């Protein structure tokens, strides 16, 4: 069975029209879905973009045929969970069976811009799961034709429903980088998302997610287990490393990122990144087989959807080479 390998459209790096064109080009080369990043600001000024993910996803849906979703959006700061639910339900109604909703606890870079207090990690995670509850109840109530209200620790919702709904609510996936969140996701949502990391950490997250799913009586084998995998491929190893250092140095940062508020702060930190910092975090190579082996290792760990992001600006060449030399050799 062929693997589900999608394209990660990095909206902090490419203008919206170009990102949509690249998503369509990826599909023409055999990629089977699109994950689009939700940023209000880029990681660093040189990356230069940050378009509104919901607008771009609407265009991606029109130009492609595979699955697509935000990887990930954060309800509760820039957008109330009800607004996120409405945006997601609208896309799912327009493109039945294709859209999924990826949710995360957020980063100050994107969420502090509305001036709200930026809480510590435990509170952010609790806020996220309360937002998940609001969105799930809105989806379920709206499909049943009834109003929903909510009064919780972090959010309030007056009696209302979503008047535009698909026949089936979108899958809800939660981003998890730690074992507690992964296990909680397994108990409460349809699947989970994480980013590339050392194999032992990824295996631990999959294990915890599976434990949570089984506690809730779910069949973990059929649940989405999604990985956003960063890599740097170019025609030579030297060019691949240059692309990683210049275009995606944040991939080598070894400091926590969630509390950094400015692209200019990231820029200062990125100046400390050296080639060795990518070890175990981002494969840098001109050899497609090296990348294929890494992707296959992630599939073998248990991920059933992987979305690839290439650090360089050489996106068209990357999509052509990987579509020809990497994707056909991968096994689900």
C-alpha positions in Angstrom: 0.0 0.0 0.0 1.4 3.4 -0.9 2.2 5.9 1.8 0.2 9.1 2.4 2.8 11.8 1.8 1.6 15.4 1.6 3.1 18.8 1.1 3.6 21.3 3.9 2.8 24.8 2.5 4.8 27.2 4.7 2.8 30.4 4.6 5.5 32.2 6.7 7.8 31.7 3.7 5.8 32.0 0.5 3.2 34.5 -0.7 -0.3 33.0 -0.7 -0.7 32.7 -4.5 2.7 31.0 -4.8 1.8 28.6 -1.9 -1.4 27.6 -3.7 0.5 27.0 -6.9 3.1 24.9 -5.1 0.3 22.8 -3.5 -1.2 22.1 -6.9 2.3 21.3 -8.3 2.9 18.9 -5.4 -0.2 17.0 -6.2 0.8 16.8 -9.8 4.0 15.0 -8.7 2.2 12.5 -6.5 1.9 14.2 -3.1 -1.5 13.4 -1.6 -2.5 16.2 0.7 -1.6 19.7 2.0 -0.8 21.0 5.5 -0.7 24.8 5.6 0.9 26.7 8.5 -1.0 29.2 10.5 1.2 32.2 11.3 0.5 35.9 12.1 4.2 36.6 11.8 7.1 34.7 10.2 9.7 33.0 12.4 12.2 35.5 11.1 12.0 38.7 9.1 13.8 37.2 6.1 11.1 34.6 5.7 8.9 37.5 4.8 5.3 36.3 4.8 2.3 35.3 6.9 -1.0 35.2 5.0 -4.3 34.2 6.5 -4.4 30.4 6.5 -8.2 30.1 6.1 -8.2 32.1 2.9 -5.3 30.1 1.5 -7.0 26.8 2.5 -10.1 27.8 0.5 -7.9 28.3 -2.6 -6.0 25.0 -1.9 -9.2 23.1 -1.8 -10.2 24.5 -5.2 -6.9 23.7 -6.8 -6.3 20.2 -5.4 -8.2 17.0 -4.8 -6.5 15.6 -1.7 -6.9 16.2 2.0 -5.9 19.6 3.6 -5.9 21.4 6.9 -4.2 23.9 9.1 -1.2 22.5 10.8 -1.9 23.9 13.3 -4.2 26.7 14.3 -4.7 28.0 17.9 -8.3 28.7 19.1 -8.7 31.2 21.9 -6.4 34.1 21.3 -6.7 35.6 17.8 -9.9 33.7 17.1 -12.5 32.4 19.5 -13.1 28.6 19.2 -16.6 29.3 17.7 -15.0 31.3 14.9 -12.4 28.5 14.3 -15.3 26.0 14.2 -17.2 28.1 11.7 -14.1 28.4 9.4 -13.5 24.7 9.5 -17.1 23.7 9.0 -17.3 26.0 6.0 -14.3 24.4 4.3 -15.6 20.9 5.1 -19.0 21.9 3.6 -17.3 23.2 0.4 -14.9 20.2 0.1 -16.7 17.1 1.6 -14.4 14.5 3.1 -11.2 16.4 2.5 -10.7 19.0 5.2 -9.3 18.2 8.7 -8.9 20.6 11.6 -5.5 20.8 13.3 -5.4 22.5 16.7 -2.5 23.5 18.9 -1.8 25.3 22.2 -0.1 28.2 20.4 3.1 30.2 20.4 3.6 33.8 21.6 5.0 34.7 18.2 1.5 34.5 16.7 -0.9 34.7 19.6 0.4 37.5 21.8 -0.3 40.1 19.0 -3.9 40.6 20.3 -2.5 41.9 23.6 -3.9 39.1 25.9 -2.0 37.7 28.8 0.3 34.9 27.5 0.0 32.0 30.0 2.3 29.3 31.0 2.3 26.0 29.1 -0.1 24.0 31.4 -2.7 26.7 31.1 -2.2 26.9 27.4 -2.8 23.2 27.1 -5.9 23.3 29.2 -7.2 26.2 27.2 -6.7 24.2 24.0 -8.6 21.2 25.3 -11.4 23.4 26.5 -11.5 24.9 23.0 -11.6 21.4 21.6 -14.7 20.7 23.7 -16.4 23.9 22.5 -15.7 23.0 18.9 -16.7 19.3 19.2 -20.0 20.3 20.9 -20.7 22.9 18.2 -20.1 20.4 15.5 -22.3 17.8 17.1 -25.0 20.1 18.1 -25.2 21.8 14.7 -25.4 18.4 13.0 -28.3 17.5 15.3 -30.0 20.8 14.6 -29.8 22.2 18.1 -28.1 25.2 19.8 -25.1 24.8 22.1 -23.9 27.0 24.9 -20.7 26.9 27.0 -19.5 28.6 30.2 -16.0 27.3 31.1 -12.9 28.5 32.8 -11.5 30.1 29.6 -14.4 30.5 27.1 -18.0 31.5 27.0 -20.5 30.7 24.2 -24.0 32.0 24.1 -26.7 29.6 22.8 -26.0 29.2 19.1 -25.2 26.7 16.3 -23.2 26.6 13.0 -25.8 27.1 10.3 -23.4 25.8 7.5 -22.2 22.3 8.2 -21.0 19.4 6.2 -22.8 16.0 6.4 -19.9 14.8 8.5 -17.9 17.0 10.9 -14.2 17.5 10.1 -11.7 15.3 11.9 -10.1 17.2 14.9 -6.3 16.6 15.4 -4.3 18.0 18.3 -0.7 19.0 18.1 1.4 17.2 20.8 5.1 17.6 21.6 4.9 16.0 25.1 3.6 12.7 26.4 0.9 14.1 28.6 -0.7 16.0 25.8 -0.3 13.1 23.4 -2.2 10.8 25.8 -4.9 13.3 26.4 -5.3 13.8 22.7 -5.7 10.0 22.3 -8.6 10.1 24.7 -10.4 13.2 23.3 -9.9 13.8 19.6 -9.6 12.0 16.3 -5.8 12.1 15.9 -2.6 13.9 16.7 0.1 16.0 14.9 3.7 16.5 15.8 6.9 17.6 14.1 10.1 15.9 13.3 12.2 14.9 16.3 14.6 12.1 17.3 13.1 8.6 16.8 12.9 7.8 20.5 10.8 10.9 21.2 8.5 10.3 18.3 8.0 6.6 19.4 7.2 7.8 22.9 4.5 10.2 21.6 2.9 7.5 19.5 2.9 5.2 22.5 1.2 7.7 24.7 -1.3 8.6 22.1 -2.2 5.0 21.7 -2.6 4.5 25.4 -5.0 7.4 25.6 -7.0 6.1 22.6 -7.3 2.6 24.1 -8.4 4.1 27.4 -11.3 5.7 25.5 -12.1 2.4 23.7 -10.8 3.6 20.3 -9.1 1.7 17.5 -5.8 3.5 17.4 -4.6 1.8 14.2 -7.2 3.7 12.2 -6.7 7.1 13.8 -4.7 9.8 12.0 -1.1 10.0 13.3 0.4 13.0 11.5 4.0 14.2 11.2 5.2 17.4 9.7 8.7 16.6 8.6 11.3 19.3 7.9 14.2 18.5 5.6 16.7 20.2 3.3 17.3 18.8 -0.1 19.3 20.5 -2.9 21.5 19.5 -5.9 24.6 19.3 -3.6 25.1 18.7 0.1 26.7 22.2 0.4 23.7 23.9 -1.1 21.3 21.8 1.1 23.2 22.9 4.2 23.3 26.6 3.1 19.5 26.4 2.6 19.0 25.0 6.0 21.2 27.7 7.6 19.9 30.6 5.7 16.2 29.7 5.1 15.3 27.5 8.1 17.8 28.0 10.9 14.9 27.8 13.4 15.0 24.1 12.6 18.3 23.9 14.5 17.4 26.0 17.5 17.8 24.1 20.8 15.9 26.6 22.9 12.1 26.6 23.7 10.2 28.7 21.2 6.7 29.1 22.6 7.4 32.3 24.6 9.4 34.2 22.0 7.4 37.1 20.8 9.2 38.7 17.9 10.7 37.5 14.5 13.6 39.8 15.4 14.3 37.8 18.6 14.3 34.6 16.5 16.7 36.3 14.1 19.1 37.0 16.9 18.9 33.4 18.2 19.2 31.9 14.7 22.7 33.5 14.4 24.0 30.9 16.9 22.8 27.9 14.8 25.6 25.8 13.3 25.5 22.7 11.0 25.8 20.3 13.9 22.6 21.7 15.4 20.5 20.0 12.7 21.6 16.6 13.8 18.6 14.5 14.8 16.2 17.3 13.9 16.5 17.9 10.1 18.0 15.7 7.5 20.3 17.7 5.2 21.4 15.9 2.1 21.5 16.0 -1.7 20.8 12.2 -1.9 17.1 11.4 -2.3 17.7 8.0 -0.9 18.8 9.5 2.4 15.6 11.4 2.7 13.5 8.4 1.6 15.1 6.3 4.3 14.3 8.9 7.0 10.7 9.2 5.8 10.3 5.4 5.8 11.7 5.2 9.3 8.9 7.6 10.4 6.3 5.5 8.6 7.6 2.4 10.2 7.3 4.0 13.7 3.6 4.3 13.1 2.8 7.6 11.4 0.2 7.3 8.7 0.3 10.8 7.2 3.5 12.7 6.7 3.7 16.3 5.2 7.1 17.3 3.9 8.7 20.8 4.1 11.9 21.5 2.2 14.0 24.3 3.6 15.2 25.7 0.3 13.5 28.1 -2.1 14.0 25.3 -4.7 10.4 24.0 -4.2 9.6 23.1 -7.8 12.8 21.0 -8.1 12.2 19.4 -4.8 8.7 18.4 -5.7 9.8 16.9 -9.0 12.7 15.0 -7.6 10.8 13.6 -4.6 7.8 12.8 -6.7 10.0 10.8 -9.1 12.7 9.3 -6.8 11.3 9.2 -3.2 7.5 8.8 -3.1 7.3 5.7 -5.2 9.6 3.8 -2.9 7.8 4.5 0.3 5.6 1.8 2.0 2.7 2.6 4.3 
